[in-house]
Amino acid sequence: MPSIDPDRVLGDLYELRKIGAYKTGVHRPTFSPEDIASRRWLAERMERAGLDAHIDGIGNVLGFSGAPGRKMLAGSHVETQNHAGWLDGALGVIYALEAARAFAADPAMAGLGVDVAAFCDEEGHFLNFMGSRSFVGLLAEQDLDQARDRTSGMPVRDALAQAGYAGRARLTIDPGRYAGYFEAHIEQGDTLESSGLKLGVVTAIVAIRQYRIVATGEQNHAGTTSMARRRDAGLALVRLLAAIDRRFPEVAAPRCVWTTGRITLEPGGPSVIPERAEALFQFRDTDPAVLDRLQATLEGLIAEANRESRCPIELALISASMPAVMDERFQAALEEAAERHAPGRHMRMPSGAGHDAQYLARKLPAAMLFVPSIGGLSHHWAENTSDEDIVLGARVFVDAIAAALQQSGE
């Protein structure tokens, strides 16, 4: 099997960590000066590794192997959430780069290669999974016309122009070039750490259904309006959310999760009864039947609330993704490599977070590998994984790609 260079893997990760450094983490939002610098840095690293590097018209960084035979595509993303962690995304990109270097240095891998990808804006500053959606042909020009930075409001086309990417072609996948797609990632939870395990072989990536829930009441004075006659939209919304939390455990699967990410009240004065209350609500699971059951329950709870409340409540679906099942052969390759390097210290598990792999899986067989997140912490500047676990994950990742590529040629 190809051999990795642990010092090179760690060195690249620590070097990338310096671009946009914030406390012990990184602040590198999409198309910020730091993000653009990280893309230039990565393209240079790809060229040094003998790859043909390109930054395309959506900001994807792609390094193509010159190997004549079948190739594996591997990667993740390099932008971060605001003031967040140094490994979310970066780990998978550097693992992919190391796989390309290890293949090129191993005569036994002659003819086989690894293409490396850093897909733009997986984190959704402008548009969730913008780069991977573009690469697989699922991003329309109209989507780009409407996309705005969620913090500043800048249109994505203006950001692309400022970055120097406007006018470049958006590269798209050639499925016939690849045996599949591999992605490595920090777990972003505590399942591995709490179980005393070192590696997670992902079975499926969850689907996410996101909703806007709006209650409408009547704005009035908080001191002079009696409790009997007031129509408090905020209270109606909170009662519904409490009912959801009571009812969902009865219909949810064991790993299902649901979240109210934001609540806004209007007009929002301390002495004003709110006339409008809005919640952004989502739930996640890997089973479409469970997702449908949760949606039916949510709709039923809102119908119940509307029969009893003086504040009508409306539900709007914002987005609904599909679960992505990982390729069984690739799962086996990861599992075999994990057993070689960490006997008995690995498990199969679903991913509770979305990843670029869910879009690549629409075009290619796909696989994901998790390494532990210390304290289960992610999307936070204190996010971390031990150097030992990073190196172990890289070894397993590269071994599994080698095995999968060799098997694809048989």
C-alpha positions in Angstrom: 0.0 0.0 0.0 1.2 3.6 -0.6 2.9 5.2 2.4 2.0 8.6 3.8 4.4 11.1 5.3 3.0 12.0 8.7 5.1 15.1 9.1 4.0 16.3 5.7 0.3 15.8 6.5 0.5 17.6 9.8 2.8 20.3 8.4 0.3 21.1 5.6 -2.6 21.2 8.1 -0.7 23.5 10.4 0.4 25.7 7.6 -3.2 26.0 6.3 -4.3 26.8 9.8 -2.3 30.0 9.8 -4.4 31.5 7.0 -7.2 33.3 8.8 -6.0 32.1 12.3 -8.4 33.0 15.1 -7.5 32.0 18.6 -6.8 28.2 18.2 -9.2 28.0 15.2 -9.7 29.8 11.9 -11.9 32.5 10.5 -12.0 31.9 6.7 -15.5 32.6 5.3 -16.1 32.0 1.6 -14.4 34.6 -0.7 -12.9 36.5 2.2 -9.2 37.6 1.6 -8.1 34.7 3.8 -10.3 32.2 1.9 -8.9 33.4 -1.5 -5.4 33.1 -0.1 -6.1 29.5 1.1 -7.2 28.6 -2.4 -4.0 30.0 -4.0 -2.0 28.2 -1.3 -3.7 24.9 -2.1 -3.3 25.3 -5.9 0.4 25.8 -5.4 0.6 22.7 -3.2 -1.2 20.7 -5.8 1.3 21.9 -8.5 4.2 20.9 -6.3 2.6 17.4 -6.0 2.6 17.1 -9.8 -1.1 17.8 -10.2 -2.6 20.1 -12.9 -4.3 22.7 -10.7 -7.2 24.9 -11.6 -9.4 27.4 -9.7 -12.7 27.5 -11.6 -15.4 30.0 -12.0 -17.2 29.0 -8.8 -14.0 28.9 -6.7 -13.5 25.2 -6.7 -9.9 24.2 -6.5 -9.2 21.0 -8.6 -5.9 19.2 -9.0 -5.9 16.6 -11.8 -3.6 13.6 -11.9 -1.7 12.8 -15.1 -1.8 9.0 -14.4 -3.0 7.2 -17.5 -5.3 4.7 -15.6 -8.5 5.0 -13.5 -8.6 7.6 -10.9 -10.3 8.3 -7.5 -11.6 11.7 -6.8 -11.0 12.9 -3.2 -11.4 16.1 -1.2 -13.7 18.3 0.9 -13.6 22.1 1.4 -11.3 24.8 2.8 -13.6 27.7 3.8 -14.8 27.7 7.4 -17.7 28.9 9.5 -17.2 32.3 11.1 -14.7 32.1 13.9 -14.7 28.3 13.8 -12.4 25.2 13.6 -9.2 24.5 11.7 -10.0 20.9 10.7 -13.6 21.1 9.4 -13.1 20.5 5.6 -9.3 21.1 5.7 -8.6 17.6 7.0 -10.3 16.0 4.0 -8.5 18.2 1.5 -5.1 17.5 2.9 -5.8 13.8 3.2 -6.7 13.8 -0.5 -3.5 15.8 -1.4 -1.4 13.3 0.6 -3.2 10.4 -1.2 -2.2 11.9 -4.6 1.4 12.3 -3.4 1.6 8.8 -1.9 0.3 7.3 -5.2 2.7 9.2 -7.3 5.6 8.0 -5.1 4.7 4.3 -5.1 5.7 2.2 -8.1 3.0 -0.4 -7.2 0.4 2.3 -7.9 1.8 3.0 -11.4 -1.0 4.1 -13.7 -3.5 4.9 -10.9 -4.1 8.4 -9.6 -6.0 10.6 -7.3 -7.6 13.9 -8.3 -8.0 16.4 -5.5 -10.9 18.8 -4.9 -11.6 21.6 -2.6 -15.3 22.4 -3.2 -16.3 26.0 -2.6 -18.8 27.1 0.1 -19.8 23.8 1.5 -20.5 25.9 4.7 -23.1 27.9 2.9 -22.0 31.5 3.4 -23.6 32.2 0.0 -25.2 28.9 -0.9 -24.9 25.5 0.8 -22.7 23.1 -1.1 -22.3 25.6 -3.9 -19.1 24.1 -5.3 -20.0 20.5 -5.2 -23.5 21.2 -6.7 -21.8 23.1 -9.5 -19.4 20.3 -10.2 -22.1 17.7 -10.5 -24.3 20.0 -12.6 -26.9 20.9 -10.0 -26.3 24.6 -9.8 -28.2 26.8 -12.2 -27.2 30.3 -13.2 -30.5 31.5 -11.6 -29.3 30.1 -8.3 -26.2 32.3 -8.5 -28.2 35.3 -9.5 -30.1 35.0 -6.2 -27.3 34.0 -3.8 -26.2 36.5 -1.2 -23.6 36.4 1.6 -25.7 35.6 4.7 -23.6 38.1 6.8 -22.9 41.0 4.5 -25.6 40.6 1.9 -23.0 40.8 -0.9 -24.2 39.1 -4.2 -22.1 36.0 -5.0 -21.4 37.3 -8.5 -19.8 40.4 -7.0 -17.8 38.2 -4.6 -16.6 36.1 -7.5 -15.6 39.2 -9.4 -13.6 40.5 -6.5 -11.9 37.2 -6.1 -10.9 37.2 -9.7 -12.9 34.1 -10.6 -15.7 35.8 -12.7 -15.5 34.8 -16.4 -13.8 31.5 -15.7 -15.6 28.3 -16.7 -17.3 26.2 -14.1 -15.7 22.8 -14.3 -18.0 19.8 -14.2 -17.5 16.2 -13.4 -16.5 13.5 -16.0 -17.9 10.4 -14.3 -16.1 8.1 -16.6 -12.7 9.3 -15.3 -13.4 8.1 -11.8 -13.9 4.9 -9.8 -15.6 6.9 -7.1 -15.2 9.7 -4.5 -13.7 9.5 -1.0 -14.0 12.2 1.7 -12.5 12.3 5.1 -13.8 14.6 7.9 -13.8 15.1 11.6 -16.8 13.5 13.2 -18.2 16.8 14.6 -19.8 14.8 17.4 -18.7 12.7 20.4 -19.8 9.2 19.3 -16.2 8.0 18.5 -14.6 9.6 21.5 -17.3 8.5 24.0 -17.1 4.9 22.6 -13.3 4.8 22.9 -13.0 4.4 19.1 -10.7 5.9 16.6 -12.4 5.7 13.2 -15.9 5.9 11.8 -16.9 4.4 8.5 -19.9 6.4 7.3 -22.9 4.4 6.1 -25.1 7.3 5.0 -25.4 11.0 5.2 -28.6 12.4 6.6 -31.2 14.3 4.8 -32.2 17.7 6.2 -35.7 19.2 6.0 -35.8 22.9 6.9 -39.0 24.9 7.6 -40.2 28.4 8.4 -42.9 28.4 11.0 -44.8 31.7 11.4 -47.4 32.6 14.0 -49.5 35.8 13.5 -51.1 37.6 16.4 -51.9 41.2 17.3 -49.5 43.9 18.4 -50.7 45.6 21.6 -49.6 47.1 24.9 -48.0 44.6 27.3 -49.3 46.3 30.4 -52.9 47.2 29.5 -54.0 44.2 27.4 -55.5 41.5 29.6 -54.3 37.9 29.3 -57.8 36.9 28.2 -58.0 39.2 25.2 -54.4 39.3 24.0 -53.2 37.4 20.8 -49.5 36.8 21.6 -47.8 35.3 18.5 -44.6 34.6 20.5 -46.5 32.5 23.1 -48.3 30.6 20.4 -45.1 29.7 18.6 -43.3 28.7 21.8 -46.2 26.4 22.8 -46.0 24.7 19.4 -42.3 24.2 19.7 -42.8 22.6 23.2 -45.5 20.3 21.7 -43.0 19.3 19.0 -40.4 18.4 21.5 -43.0 16.3 23.4 -44.4 14.5 20.4 -41.3 13.9 18.2 -39.6 11.3 20.4 -42.7 9.1 19.9 -42.2 8.9 16.1 -38.4 9.6 15.7 -35.7 7.1 15.0 -32.9 6.6 17.6 -30.4 9.0 15.7 -33.0 11.5 14.6 -32.4 15.1 15.7 -34.5 18.3 15.4 -33.5 21.9 16.1 -35.0 25.3 16.3 -32.1 27.4 15.1 -33.7 30.9 15.3 -36.7 32.6 16.8 -37.6 36.2 15.9 -40.4 38.3 17.4 -41.9 41.4 15.8 -41.8 44.2 16.6 -39.6 43.0 19.4 -40.1 45.7 22.1 -39.9 44.7 25.8 -43.4 46.2 26.4 -45.1 45.2 23.2 -47.0 42.0 22.6 -45.6 40.5 19.4 -47.8 40.4 16.3 -45.5 38.0 14.4 -43.3 35.2 15.6 -41.0 33.2 13.2 -38.9 30.1 13.9 -36.5 28.3 11.6 -36.9 24.6 12.3 -35.2 21.5 10.9 -35.0 17.8 11.5 -32.5 15.2 10.2 -32.4 11.4 9.5 -31.1 8.9 7.0 -34.5 7.2 6.5 -37.0 8.8 4.1 -39.9 7.0 5.9 -38.8 8.6 9.2 -38.6 12.0 7.6 -42.1 11.7 6.1 -43.4 10.6 9.5 -41.9 13.6 11.2 -43.3 15.9 8.6 -46.8 14.5 9.0 -46.4 14.9 12.8 -45.3 18.5 12.4 -48.3 19.3 10.2 -50.7 17.5 12.6 -49.4 19.6 15.5 -49.8 22.8 13.6 -53.4 21.8 12.7 -54.1 21.1 16.4 -52.6 24.4 17.4 -54.7 26.3 14.8 -57.9 24.7 16.2 -57.1 25.9 19.7 -55.1 29.1 19.3 -56.2 32.6 18.4 -53.0 33.1 16.5 -52.9 31.2 13.2 -49.7 29.3 12.4 -48.3 28.7 9.0 -45.7 26.2 7.9 -43.4 26.6 4.8 -40.8 24.2 3.6 -37.5 26.0 2.9 -35.5 23.0 1.6 -35.4 19.2 1.6 -32.3 17.2 0.8 -32.2 13.5 0.1 -30.2 11.0 2.2 -27.0 9.7 0.5 -26.1 6.1 1.1 -22.4 5.4 0.9 -21.1 2.6 -1.4 -20.9 -0.8 0.3 -17.7 -1.8 -1.4 -15.9 1.4 -0.3 -17.3 1.0 3.2 -15.7 -2.5 3.2 -12.4 -1.1 1.9 -12.3 1.6 4.7 -13.3 -1.0 7.3 -10.5 -3.4 6.2 -7.9 -0.6 6.3 -9.2 0.5 9.7 -8.9 -3.0 11.1 -5.3 -3.2 9.8 -4.3 0.0 11.5 -6.6 0.1 14.5 -7.9 -3.4 15.2 -11.3 -3.3 16.9 -11.3 0.5 17.3 -13.6 1.5 14.4 -17.3 1.4 13.8 -19.9 2.0 11.0 -22.0 5.1 11.7 -24.3 7.6 9.9 -23.3 11.2 9.4 -25.5 13.6 11.2 -24.1 16.6 9.2 -24.2 17.3 5.5 -21.1 16.9 3.4 -20.0 17.4 -0.2 -20.1 13.6 -0.5 -23.9 13.7 -0.6 -23.8 15.5 -3.9 -20.9 13.6 -5.4 -22.8 10.4 -4.5 -25.4 11.4 -7.2 -22.7 10.8 -9.9 -20.2 8.4 -8.3 -19.9 5.6 -5.7 -18.9 7.6 -2.6 -17.4 6.9 0.8 -16.6 8.9 4.0 -14.2 8.4 6.9 -14.5 10.1 10.3 -11.8 10.7 12.9 -12.7 11.8 16.5 -13.5 15.3 17.5 -12.2 16.1 20.9 -15.1 16.8 23.2 -17.5 16.4 20.2 -16.8 20.1 19.5 -17.1 21.6 16.0 -18.1 24.9 14.3 -16.2 26.5 17.2 -12.7 27.8 17.3 -11.7 25.2 20.0 -12.5 22.3 17.6 -9.6 19.8 17.6 -8.4 16.3 16.9 -5.1 14.8 18.2 -2.1 14.6 15.9 -2.1 10.9 16.5 -5.7 10.5 15.3 -5.0 12.7 12.3 -2.1 10.5 11.2 -4.0 7.3 11.8 -6.9 8.6 9.7 -4.6 9.5 6.8 -3.1 6.1 6.7 -6.5 4.4 6.7 -7.8 6.8 4.1 -5.0 6.3 1.6 -4.9 2.5 2.1 -8.7 2.3 1.4 -8.4 4.4 -1.8 -5.6 2.1 -3.0 -7.6 -1.0 -2.3 -10.7 0.4 -3.9 -8.9 1.6 -7.1 -7.1 -1.8 -7.4 -10.4 -3.6 -7.1 -12.1 -1.4 -9.6 -9.6 -2.5 -12.2 -10.1 -6.2 -11.6 
